[in-house]
Amino acid sequence: MADEKKEEKPPEEAPKQGGSKLGMILGVVNIAVSAFIVVQTMGLSKKLVEVEKSMPKADPQEQAEDAVKPILTLDPFVVNLNEQGRARYLKAKFDIELKNDNVKAALETKKIAVRDDILRYLSSLAVADTLGEAGKNAISEAIVARIDKALGPESVSHLYFNEFVVQ
């Protein structure tokens, strides 16, 4: 038995080098798709640049209008309304959106005179003047005009009511 020949297994063959055709085809397809994406992206970038150039430039004045403007809250106003025969009151509180910080500083220095002017105006109103949206719009326009008169034209961008109670 010792004499039996040992069966020798042939050595395993080493894997073929060079890969398969499928791997090569997938590599070529991958490169082609990547190139297509790059070309499309570059074309899109050029179109975006052309569109951007054709768009009108924003006016610096419009940009300034879109910027955040300073807002000043005035103390509440409580006045007797101009009603004959019975006591009626108005309590109003509002914020004023100003053109810029320079106007805010000017209003701070003239605050007493502006407040006096607004108090005199509000106390001249009757209950009928305060009713509805139209009444509030008229009051808002009158107050803005009085502030603009004290500080200069177009000093106030907007007036916002916080409270408005008639009793």
Wavefront OBJ file of the C-alpha trace (Angstrom):
o trace
v 0.000 0.000 0.000
v 2.781 2.245 0.576
v 3.646 1.599 -2.933
v 0.429 2.991 -4.132
v 0.879 6.050 -6.055
v -0.442 9.036 -4.491
v -2.821 10.682 -6.694
v -1.636 14.099 -7.245
v -4.142 16.716 -7.843
v -3.290 19.075 -10.555
v -2.571 22.536 -9.192
v -5.552 24.881 -9.368
v -5.414 27.189 -12.243
v -4.840 30.832 -11.497
v -7.739 33.124 -12.469
v -7.538 34.610 -15.883
v -6.154 38.040 -16.060
v -7.721 40.772 -18.111
v -11.320 40.522 -16.811
v -14.438 39.778 -18.704
v -15.979 41.532 -21.630
v -19.002 42.492 -19.514
v -16.820 44.489 -17.114
v -15.227 46.337 -20.022
v -18.621 47.172 -21.533
v -19.923 48.470 -18.197
v -16.825 50.647 -17.808
v -17.306 52.181 -21.261
v -21.022 52.822 -20.574
v -20.156 54.419 -17.220
v -17.654 56.767 -18.877
v -20.150 57.658 -21.622
v -22.921 58.443 -19.113
v -20.551 60.536 -16.986
v -19.433 62.505 -20.040
v -23.071 63.088 -21.053
v -23.917 64.409 -17.573
v -20.927 66.767 -17.604
v -21.844 68.126 -21.041
v -25.495 68.656 -20.031
v -24.483 70.389 -16.807
v -22.130 72.720 -18.656
v -24.854 73.549 -21.163
v -27.308 74.257 -18.356
v -24.761 76.482 -16.628
v -24.320 78.515 -19.810
v -28.088 78.888 -20.163
v -28.386 80.045 -16.545
v -25.688 82.661 -17.105
v -27.513 83.888 -20.218
v -30.825 84.103 -18.351
v -29.171 85.932 -15.468
v -27.638 88.450 -17.870
v -30.985 89.049 -19.558
v -32.781 89.729 -16.254
v -33.186 93.393 -15.327
v -30.915 94.586 -12.583
v -32.581 95.473 -9.286
v -32.883 99.171 -8.635
v -30.869 100.223 -5.547
v -33.865 102.244 -4.371
v -36.072 99.133 -4.550
v -33.478 97.178 -2.582
v -33.477 99.909 0.061
v -37.280 99.699 0.264
v -37.071 95.936 0.832
v -34.524 96.342 3.627
v -35.624 96.100 7.236
v -36.669 99.523 8.448
v -36.617 100.810 12.003
v -39.879 100.590 13.922
v -40.760 102.792 16.863
v -43.585 101.996 19.285
v -45.286 105.034 20.724
v -46.881 104.958 24.155
v -50.643 104.318 24.110
v -52.964 107.243 23.487
v -56.130 107.570 25.601
v -58.351 110.511 24.650
v -61.899 111.766 25.075
v -63.653 111.731 21.729
v -65.509 114.774 20.445
v -69.041 113.574 21.267
v -71.730 115.910 22.563
v -73.787 114.763 25.535
v -71.824 111.686 26.561
v -68.279 110.732 27.436
v -66.663 108.465 24.846
v -63.028 107.363 24.894
v -60.503 106.119 22.402
v -57.477 104.050 23.328
v -55.018 103.622 20.469
v -51.546 102.153 20.340
v -49.449 101.845 17.195
v -46.004 101.229 15.789
v -44.443 103.490 13.219
v -42.195 102.078 10.509
v -39.681 104.786 9.660
v -37.669 105.434 6.516
v -34.264 104.971 8.196
v -32.350 105.301 11.463
v -31.796 109.045 10.939
v -35.562 109.593 10.958
v -35.827 107.473 14.106
v -33.277 109.701 15.840
v -35.142 112.825 14.687
v -38.433 111.437 15.992
v -36.846 110.670 19.359
v -35.820 114.324 19.675
v -39.255 115.635 18.583
v -41.301 112.952 20.312
v -43.085 115.339 22.713
v -44.265 117.671 19.939
v -45.345 114.771 17.701
v -47.231 113.105 20.546
v -49.000 116.375 21.382
v -50.061 116.836 17.751
v -51.407 113.257 17.558
v -53.310 113.652 20.870
v -54.946 116.853 19.635
v -55.963 115.172 16.384
v -57.358 112.021 18.037
v -59.402 114.052 20.535
v -61.019 115.945 17.647
v -62.519 112.721 16.260
v -66.098 111.591 16.751
v -67.111 107.960 17.199
v -68.346 107.878 13.588
v -64.833 108.840 12.418
v -63.346 105.739 14.063
v -65.698 103.129 12.614
v -64.729 100.562 9.992
v -61.664 100.083 7.872
v -62.178 103.354 6.016
v -62.158 105.256 9.313
v -58.959 103.541 10.445
v -57.292 104.211 7.085
v -58.201 107.909 7.312
v -56.841 108.096 10.860
v -53.639 106.314 9.805
v -53.123 108.688 6.857
v -53.725 111.742 9.051
v -51.251 110.585 11.705
v -48.606 109.757 9.083
v -49.110 113.203 7.502
v -48.657 114.900 10.891
v -45.461 112.969 11.617
v -44.141 113.693 8.112
v -44.911 117.385 8.688
v -42.769 117.352 11.835
v -39.896 115.227 10.478
v -39.882 115.838 6.748
v -41.702 114.370 3.777
v -41.957 110.586 3.503
v -40.347 109.958 6.889
v -42.926 107.309 7.804
v -43.209 104.178 5.663
v -46.202 102.673 7.457
v -48.315 102.923 10.591
v -49.439 99.706 12.299
v -52.297 99.683 14.825
v -51.686 97.467 17.886
v -54.754 98.547 19.829
v -57.787 100.556 18.849
v -60.662 100.611 21.342
v -63.624 102.986 21.466
v -65.706 102.972 24.630
l 1 2 3 4 5 6 7 8 9 10 11 12 13 14 15 16 17 18 19 20 21 22 23 24 25 26 27 28 29 30 31 32 33 34 35 36 37 38 39 40 41 42 43 44 45 46 47 48 49 50 51 52 53 54 55 56 57 58 59 60 61 62 63 64 65 66 67 68 69 70 71 72 73 74 75 76 77 78 79 80 81 82 83 84 85 86 87 88 89 90 91 92 93 94 95 96 97 98 99 100 101 102 103 104 105 106 107 108 109 110 111 112 113 114 115 116 117 118 119 120 121 122 123 124 125 126 127 128 129 130 131 132 133 134 135 136 137 138 139 140 141 142 143 144 145 146 147 148 149 150 151 152 153 154 155 156 157 158 159 160 161 162 163 164 165 166 167
